[in-house]
Amino acid sequence: MSNQTIAERLTTALALDTPPVALTFTDTPPAGVPGPAHAVTSTCAFWRMAEHSVFYAPADAHYNCPLGAMVMGFPLPEAVQQGLGEAMGSMCDCSYLDPAEAAKVPTVQSSAAGILYGPLADLPMAPGLVVFWLTPRQAMLYNEAAGTASWTQDNALTNGRPACAALPTALSTGNPTLSWGCMGMRTFTEIADDRLLAAVPGNRIESFVDDLERTVASNVTMRAYYEGKKAALATT
């Protein structure tokens, strides 16, 4: 199935108002793919840029955000490592992060030289990850489709800061993840306060969309049932 078809089905099922974005870790971009339109302060800002066009960002394009570059699995030059240490120190000093957490932040296990970003519908390669924004209602459907709402499973995958940690978590577990976000994400992406971050491994996106469409259909059925109960009570 084409990336465009998957994007259309995903967008329709969840009624997304921003396009799903795809990321692929690769050493060389397809011919003719440009670099980022401009420098960004954070790795997560690339996700918003990727809503509009396909581009390739090498490792050094991520170094303005030492933590995000680390999470994306890029090797860090000494100056960037120093910046990461300073950022982590600031987080710990204000009790935003416990010092014991620093070494446990998930990272992508990849040696790729960069990342191909773009709208899922337009990506010229198979996606490594698919990222999109959800309202709480959409997150409800996402959670059910991912199987993490099941009381028979112990596989809830939600996290918070840093929001970008949702991406390596999805890759390492092979499961869709959901992040509440972090202050950096909300500052640099300027995403609305009522949005959560979803990340689905690219090799699971097609089956996830199948599950999502079934979930949406079952919720339509349940809504009709509940509306009927509400109407019946209103007439008594």
N, C-alpha and C positions, 0 to 999 in steps of 0.2 A: 504494500500500500504506500502511496506517495506521501511525502511530508505534508503537502498541501491538503490532501484528503484528511489526514489525521488531525491537522490543525483545524480544519473546518468542523469536523465532528466534535473535537474537544471544545471549541468555541461555542458551538450550538448547544451541546449538552449542559454546559455550565453557564451559558449566557454571559460569557466573558466580554468585558468592555475594553480590554487591552489584549493585543495578540500574544499568544504563547511564544516564548523565546527559546531558541535552541543553542546549546553550547557543544562544541566538539573539540577535544584536545588533539592537536596535530602539530607536526613539525613544520609543515609547509601548507599554505592555503591554496585553494584552487586558483588556477590562472585568472588574473583579472580582478581578484578580490582586493579591495583597498585596505589600508590601515584604518584605525579609528579616526573619526572626523575631527576630534580634538582630545586633549589630555583630560583625564578625570581624576578626581581626588580619591575615589574609592573603587574597588573592584566591582561592588554591586551596582555602581552607576553605569557600568557597561551593559547591564541587563536592560536598563531603560533605553539606552542608545540603540540596543539591538531590536527594540520594538519597531524601528523605522528602516533599518537597512542591514545588509550582510557586510561584515568586516572581520579582519583578522588582527588580533592584539597579541603581539609577542610578550614574552615574560616581562621585559623591562617596562612595558606600558602599564603594568600592574603595580610597579614599585612605589607609586605615591601612596599606596595603601599597604604597608608592610604586613599587617595581619591578614588581609585578604590574599596577598601574594603567597603567604605561607599556607593558608588554607587551600589555595588552588594548586599547591604542590610544587611551586616554582623554587629553584635554588635561589637563595638570597645572598647578594654581595654583602661585604662587611658593613658598608654604610647603611644598607637596608636592614641588616640584622640589628644594628645599633638603634635604628628608628623603631624597630619592632620591640626591642627591650624597653625603650622609653615609653612607647604606647602602653605596653603591658604594665609598666611601673605606675603610670598614671591611673590605669584602671584599678589596680590593686590599692593604690594610695587612697582613692575615694570610696573603696569598698564596693566598686562595681563588679570586680572579679576577685575571687579568692585565689591567692597565690598558688594553691595546690591544683587549681584548674588549668593553669597555663600550659602545662605539658600534656594535657589531655584533650586539647582542642582538636577536633578531627581535621585531617588534611587529605587531599586527593593524592592517591598513590600513582603518580604519573610522572614521566620524565619528558613530556612533550614540551616543545619550545614555545608554544603559544596556544591560543584558543580562537577558534572560529565561532563568531557570534552572529546571530541574525534572527529574524522572524522564523519560526518553525516552518511556515508555509513556503518560505523562499530559500531555506538552507540547501546548498547543493551537495551535501553529504549526509550520511546517516547521523542523527543526533546522538551525542553522548549523554546529554541531559536535556530535559525540557523543564523550563521554569515559567511560572505564571503567578498572578496575584488573585487572591480569593477574598470575597466578603465572608462573614461568618456563615451565612446561609449556604454559599457555595462550598465552604469548607466542610459543612455537614455532609453534603453529597460526596465530596472528595474522600472524606474519612470512611464513609460506608463503602465506597467503591474500592478503596485500598485494602479493605478487610480489617482495618484497625479499630472499627467500631464493634467488632464481634466480641462477645463475652467469653467465647470459647478459645480466644487467642490472646497471648500475652506479647503483643507486638506493636504497642503504641509507639509511634515515632514522631514526637513533637519536641522542638527545642527552641531556645531563644538566642541569646548572644553568644558568639556573633552569628548573625543570620546566615552568612555564607556557609557556615558549617553544615547547613542542611544539604548542601550539594555533595560533599564527600560522604556524608552519612547515607544518602540515597545510593551513591555508587558502591559503597562498601557492603551495604546490606542487600542491595538489589531491590529495595522496596521504595515506594513513594514516601516522601517525608513532608512534614508541615512545620513551618517555623513561625513563631509569634513575632519574629523580627528582633531588631535591636536598635538602639538609639542612633548608631552610625548609619544603618540602612535607612531609617526614616529621615535622617538629615540629608544624606547624599542622594538618595533616589527621589526624594520628595513625593513618595507614594502616599496616598491618602491614609489617614489614621485608622480607617476601618478595614484595611487590607492585611491579609496574611500571605506568607510566601510558601508556594508549593514547588517541590522539585521531584521529578519522576525520572528514573533511569531510562535512557533512550531505548535500550533493548526491551523495555517493558511497556513503552508508551502505547503501542497498538492494542495489546491485551487489556491495558488499563482503560482505554477508551471503550472497549467492548463492555467491561465491567461497569463503567460509569453510565453508559446508556441503559443498561439493565437497572442500575440503581435509580436513575431518574424515572424510568417507567414505573418502578415499584413505589416510588414516592408520589407519583401522580395518582396511583391507585389509592394509596393511603390518605392522600389529601381529600379525595372524593369521599372516602369513607368518613373521615373526620368532619368534613363539611356537612355530610348527611346527619351525623349525630348532633352537630351544633344546630342545624335547622330544625330537627325534630324536637329538641328541647325548647327552642324558641317559640314553637307553636303550641306548647302545652300550657 
